[in-house]
Amino acid sequence: MSATCGICSVGPRKYKCPLCRLPYCSTVCYKVHKEVPCSAPAPAEPTEPSAPPTTVATTSSTGQPSTEEDEVPLLTNEQLAVLSMSANLKKALHDPATRSKITAVRPPFHHPSPTLVDRSLYMCWMQIDAHPDRLQELQKALTDPVFARFVYNMMDEVRA
């Protein structure tokens, strides 16, 4: 079972938000997460044994990476299934305007994440993550209404 970032769902888990324990892979994802107020997680409800959640590593209360390896849920299998079956996201990936925005700049070849529907979306995330100023690159990408709509639709699907 592999765990990925709770913000971009691409990068490997590295850190957790000190307040809500949401995992993230980079400073960019942490800053994106902090744009929306979060709170401490509610007490965990028992989950079905057939649907184990993805897990992540921890951070300290200062927001710095921790070496301890306790695990918390990231996305449940149901949430991942919602994303993979989302008609809105699939439609957006087939839209020529969206595709042109997410395929405009390609970094050196990276193996695509199996959790993503489209390799070009993965490449866009990798371009942002590989940039020396990732926050600036993400903010630049989010100024495009097509890309921003796609990202926010994806976030809405997971929260639903």
Secondary structure, DSSP 8 states (H G I E B T S, - for coil): ---B-TTTSSSB--EE-TTT--EESSHHHHHHHHTS------------TTS---EE--B-TTS-B-S----EE---HHHHHHHHH-HHHHHHHH-HHHHHHHSSS--S-----TT-S-HHHHHHHHHHHHSSSHHHHHHHHHTSHHHHHHHHHHHHHHH-
